[in-house]
Amino acid sequence: MKNIITFFENKSLPFIAIFLIVAISFALLNCNNQKPSKIPITTNSEAALEYYNEGLLLSEKLRGQEAVYFYLKALAEDNEFAMAYLQMAQVQTTPKLRYKYLSKAKSLIKYVSEGEKLLILAVEAGANNEYEKQYNYYRELIERYPNDEWAQNIYAHFLFNWQKYEKAISHYEIALDINPDFSQPYNMLGYSYRQLGDFQQAETYFKKYIDLIKDDPNPYDSYAELLLKMGKFESSIDYYHNALEIKPNFIASIIGIASNLNLLDRHEEACKELERIETISADPGDLRKMHYAKAVANIDIGDFDRAIKELKENISISKSIDDNLALGQDLINLGNAHLMYEKPDDALKYFEKSMEYFEKSNISQDLKYYIRRQLFVSAGRVAFYNKDVDILKEYTEKYKSSAQQTMNPNEIRKAHELTGYIYLLKENFPKAIYEFKQANQQNPIILYLIGTAYEDLGDSDKARQIYESVAHFNSLNDMNLAFIRKTALAKLDDF
């Protein structure tokens, strides 16, 4: 077995399901005037509704920080406007504030319509990583409001986030059948086909998205990300610049440019590009993104000390805003980096320390229980690094016994990942491959380990194919890819 060990999803707050953009229409009655065909909203102020709808238009275009102004205006007109609080939760850049606004929306749930209630409960379930509950709430939502394009779009987002891309596509298409001028499904159809490897179809939808809202930055940003994935780095940078010409503080595009520069091995330029963020934003969430992205750049060139320095800057920011949830994630990121650089004992200390902050945070007990379960995964990865099969088996069994009850696809994938490590240590390479292929296929390190298993089996063709896919995985701002990319390139040189 080749000695290449590191793990962890690199997403910000991986234990928190992505908050979906939720938009609600006026209540329009169907032909029988018996029930609404669109999800009704509840507010006692026409002015609040007008501000809210202005915010929704911006949220649809993923301009959340601009939408905040209108949601706050709506709440000034009606301080019991549940959906405005829910939307405020969606657009926050720090975990503490997301939960603050979500909690406020939940506190008003008895005053809202059934559709709004289902939305709030679904977002809450997603925040708690309660997959089955969230699925049931969204299914009921689209059964009650099948002709609401936003309901179809929200359910499609849910499916996309759990990597059910074909099913997501069908519901995005339903949303467009209802409203062909609805921009968001074009964007997400592009991403869905990209995830399926159909770049031509993805390009078709991203270009339609650009045509639909030419004066917004996100369509250019999304198409740029596809070009990055395709390895067309200079063209990708050009489209990111197009987005920034429209909105110079569109942080996602700055990070996108830096990601391209990393893949072009222009890391100092990447860091200078990222440093622009602190000149245009004082938002703690934006600054944390900057430091994380700079850590990724330094990991890509193997500069452990600079990467750690950047990740520790995020700890200072999280402490300054008293955000225990963000602090917990910062410590997990530090643990990831230490494991990558063969410091398993330090990694485990950071993983364990993160639990203290999660416990102190203002999140539900259900989410705290979920997070505690993930410590089994972290400790299992450390055991794999240490080649301690007995400890690894112990943590794997503990994790599987709880994860299998949740029906959460991400947890099931992690259970397969841990089982794959066991078989790899036992040099049972066919079973290791079988397990890893059911783990997270968006993690290039897992793909790399599949390659090592094929290589140990003597199947050089399949191994080379896997290493090629890892070396050119081309994902955005990805710590795992930054760590493994050049190792995969070196493997290809050996063939």
N, C-alpha and C positions, 0 to 999 in steps of 0.2 A: 504494500500500500504506500502511495506517495504521501510524504509528510506535508500536506497542505490543508490547514484547518482554519476556518473562520465562519461565522454564521450571522444570524440576525437579519431580519428585514431592516432596511435603512429608512423606512418611511418615518416621517415625524409622527409621533404618537401612534405606533402600529396597533396598539391594543384598543384604540378608539376608532370605530367605524367612521368613515368619511361622512361628515354632515352633508346631507343632500340639500340642494337648493329647492325650496318649496315655494310655490306661488299659487295663489288661490284666485279664482275668477268670481265675478258677480254671480249670484244665484239666478240661473236661467231655467225656466220650467220646461219640461218636455211637452209633447203634444197633448197629453192627458191632464196637464197641470196638476199632477199628483206628486211628483218628486223632482228635485232639481237634477238637471243633466250636468251641471257644473258644481264644484264644491262651493257651498256658500261660505261667506265670511261674516264675522260678528264684530261690529263696532257701533258705538253710539254717536259717531261723528262723521259727517260727510267729508269734512276737511281732512280728518285722519285717514279716511279711505283714499282720498286723492294723493296724499303724501305717500301712503303705503304703496299704491300702484306705481308711483314714480320710482320708488325704491326697487320694486319688483322688476321694472324694465332694466334697471342697472344690474340687478342680481342675475337676470337671465343672460346678460352679456358678461358675467363673471367680473363685474366691476364693483365688488363688494364694499370696498372702503368708501366709494362715492355714495353707495346706497345707504350707508350708515346715517348720513345727514337726514335723509328723508324718513327713515324709520324712527329716528329720534324726534323729528317733527311730528310724525304720526302719534308717537307716544305722549308728546306734549299736549296733543289735542284729546287723547283718550288713553289714560294711564292704566287701563285694564284691557288693552288691545292685545289679546293673546298671540295672534299670528304675527304682530309686529315684534313681539319679544322672541318668537321662534325664529323669525328672519334675522334678528340681531344676533342670535346664537350662531347662525350659519356663517356670518361674515366676520366673526372675531378672529384675530390672529394668535391669540393665546388661549390655552385650555381653560384657565380659571374663569375668564369672561364667557367662554362658550357655555360652561356649566351654569354660570350665574343666570344668564338669560334663558337658557333652557328650563331651569328650575322655576323661573318666574312664569314662563308659558304654562308649565305643568300645573302651577298653583291656580291658574284661571280656567282649568279644563272643564269645570262643571258649568261654565257660562257659555260655552261655544257649541257650534253645530256638531253633528255626528262626524262629518267629514274632517273638520278641524281636529276633533278629538282623536281620530285615527291617525292623523298626521303627527300630532304631538306625541302620542304614544309610540308610534313607529320610530320617530327620531330618538326618543328616550331609549327605546330598546336597542337601537343601533349604537347609541353612545355607551350602553352597557354590554355591548357585544352579545346580545341575546338574539341570535340569528332566527330561531324558530318563531319567537314572538314578533319580531320585525316582519318576517315573511307573512305571517298571518294577518297582521294589521294592513300591510300593503295589498294583499290579495283581497281583503274585504273592501279596501278603498276602491280598487278598480272594478270590483263587482257592483258596488253601489254607484259609481260614477264612470262607467265605461266610455262615455263620450267626452270626458274631460281630458284634454291633451296633457295637462300638467300631471294629472294622476297617472297616466300612462308613462309619462316621462320619468316621474319619480320612481315608479316601480322598475323601470328599465335601468335607472341609475343603481338601484339596489342590486339587481342581477349583475350588472357590470362590475360592481365593487366586489362581488363574490366570484368573479371570473367565469360567469355563465354568459359568455358573449353572444352565442347564437340566440338564446332566449331574449337577451337584452335587445338585440337587433329587431326582433319581431315587435316589441313594444315601442321602440323608437319609431318604427315605421307606422304603427297605429297612430301615434301622436301626430305624425306628419299627415296622415290621411285625414285626420280631424282638422288640422290647421297647417297647411303647407308653408305658411310664413313664419312658423315657430322656429327660431334659430337654433336653440340648444340641441335638439335631436340631430341636426346635421353635424354638429361638432362631435357628439358622442358616437354617432354612426362611424365617423372617421376613426375615432379611437378604437371602437369595437373591431372594425375590419383590420386595423393596424395590429391589434393583439392577436388576431387570427392569421396574421402573415399575408393578408391580401392587400398589399400596398397600393395597387392600382385602384381598387374600389375605395380605399381609405382616401386616396388623393381626390377622387371624384367628389366625395362628400365634403372634404375640407375646402375645396374650391367653391362648391355651392355655398358653404358657410361664409366664405369671404364675399361672394357676390351678394349675399343677403344683407350683410351688415358691414359694408366696406369701410365705414368710418370708425370702427371699433378695433381695439388692439388684439383681442383674443383670437379672432380667426387667423390672423397672421402668425400669432404665437403657436397655435395648434398645428398649423401646416408646417411651421418651422420644426416642431418636434418630430413630425413624420419624416422630414428630410434628414434630421439628425439620426433617426432610427435607420434610415436607408443608407447612411454613411455619406450623405451629400452635405458635408459640414460647412463649406463656404456658402452654399446656397441657403442652408439653414440660418446661418448668421445674418445673411441679407434679410430674410423674412423676420427674424427677431428685431432687426433694426427698423423694419417697416412698422412693427408694433410700437416700438419706442418713439418713432416719429409722431405717432398719433397720441401716445400717452407716455411721456418721458419717465414717469415713475412706475411703470408697469413692471414690478419686481420680477415676475415670472420670466420675462424675456431677458432680463439681465442675467439671471441664473442659467437660462437656456444658452446664452452666448458663452458663458463661462464653461458650460458642459461641453460645448463644441470645441472650445480652445483646449480643454483637457485632452479630448480625444485626438486633437492635432498635436499633442505634446507641447503646447504653448502655455505652460502652467503659470508662469509669472504674469503673463497677460491676463489669464483667467482670474487670478487673485486681484489684479488691479481693476478689472471690470467689476468684480464683486464689491470692491471697496467703494464704488460709486453709490451703493445702496445707503451707506451711512451719511452721504452728502445730501440725499433727497428724502430720507425718512428717519424719523426718531421713534417710530413704532417698535416696541420691544419684539414683537413677532417677526417683523422684517429684519431686524438686526440679528435675531437668532438664526433666521434662514441664511443670512450672509455668512455668519461664522461656521455654520454647518457646511455650507457649500465650499468655503475655504478649506475646511478640514478634508473634504472629499478631494480637492485638488492636491493637497499635500500627501494624502494617502496614495494617490495615483503615481506620485514620484517617489514614494517610499520614505517620506520625511515624517517619521513618527512624532518627533518632538514638536514640530510646528502644528501637526494635526491635533495633538493633545492640547496645545496652547489655545487653539481656536475653540475646541469643545469646552474647555474650562471657561472661556469668555462667556459662553451661554449660561453656565452655572451662575456667574456674577449677575447676568441680566435677570435670570429667573428669580434669584434672591432679591434683587432690587424691586421687583413687582410682587413679591411674596406669593409666587405661583408654585405651590408644592407639586402639582401635577407635572408642570414643565420641568421642575427640578428632577423628578423621578425619571423622566425621559432623558434628560441630559446625562444622568448617571448611567443609564442603559447604553447610551451612545459611547460614553467613555469605556464602559465594559467591553463593548464591541471592538473598539479600537485596540484595547489592550490584548484581547484574545487574538486579534489579527496579527499582532506583533509579538506573539509567543510569550505572553505574560498572563497565563491562565489564573494564577492565584490572585493577582491584582484585579483581573476581570471579574472574578467571582465576588470579590469584596465590593466592587462597584454595583454589581447586580443586586447583591443583598442589601447594600445601603439604599438603593433606589426604593426598596419596599417601605422604608421608614417614611419617605415623603409621600408615597402613594397613600399610605395609611392616614397621614395627617391631612390629606386633601379632602375637599368638599365634594366627594363623589359618592355614588351609591355603594351599599355593601355588595350588591351583585357585581359591580365593576371591580371592586377591591378583591373579591373572590376570584374573578377572572384573572386579574393581574398576578395574584399570588400563584395561581396555577402556572403562569408563564415562567415563574422562577424555576420550575422543574425543567423546562426547555433550556433555559440558560445554563443551569447546572449540568444538564445532560451534555450540552455542547462542550462545556469545560471538561467533563469526564472523557468525552471523545478525544479532545486534544491530548489529554493525559493518558489515553489508551487504557482507561480503566473500565473494562467491560462490565464488571459486577456493579459498579456505581451507576454506570450508564443504564444498565438494565433496570435497576431499582427506580431511577427517575422516570424512565420510559413507561414502566408499568403504572407508576403513580399518576403520570400525566394522562395516559390512555384511559385509565379507569374513570377519570372525570371528563375528559374531552369527548369521549364517545357518547356521553349522555347529552351533550349540548347540541349536537347536530350542526355545530358551527363549522363550515367548510375550512376556514383557516386553521382551526384547532385540529381537525382531522388531517390536514396536510402536514402540520407539525408533528403529529403522532407518527406519520409515515416517515418523516425526516429522521426522527430519533431512532426508529426501527432500522432505517437504512444505515445509520452509523454503527449499530450493533453488528449487522451483517458485514459491513466493511471491515470492522476490526477482526471479525472471525474469518475474514477472507472468503466469505461466501458471496462472490461477486454477482452471480445471477440474481440472488435474492436482494442484494443491495440495490442493484439497478431497478428491480421491480418496485421496491419501496420508494426510492428517490423519484421515480417517474410519477408517483402519486403525491409527491411533496410539491412545494411551490415552484412552478416552472418559470416564474418571473425572478427567481433568485439565481444569478449566474454562478454562484459558488456551488449550489446544488447540481447545476448542470455540469460544472467542472468535475465534481466528484463522480458523476455518471461516466464522464470521459475516462477518469483514472480506473474505474472498474472495468470498462471495456478494454483498456490498455493492459490491465493485469490478466484479463482473459485471453490476451493475444489477438484481439480484434482491432487491428490498427486502423482499418478504414473507418469504423464507427467512432473510435476514439478521436481520430483526426477531425471527423465531421463535428463532433461535440466541441472540441477545442476551438474550431473555427467559429462556431456559433457563439461561444463565450467571448472570444477575442473581439468579435464584431457585434456584441449584444447591443451596444449603443443606447443605453438607457440614460434617462435624465437625472443628473445629480445623485448618483447611485454609489454609496459607500462600498457595497459588496463588489460592484463592477470595478471600482477604482482599485480595490485590493487585488483582484484576481486577473484583471485584463492582461497585464504584461506577463504574468505566469503562463497564461494560455498562449500568448504569442510566442513565448520561449519554447513551449511544447511543440508548437507547429514547426519551429526551426529544427527541432530534433528529428522530424519525420523525413 
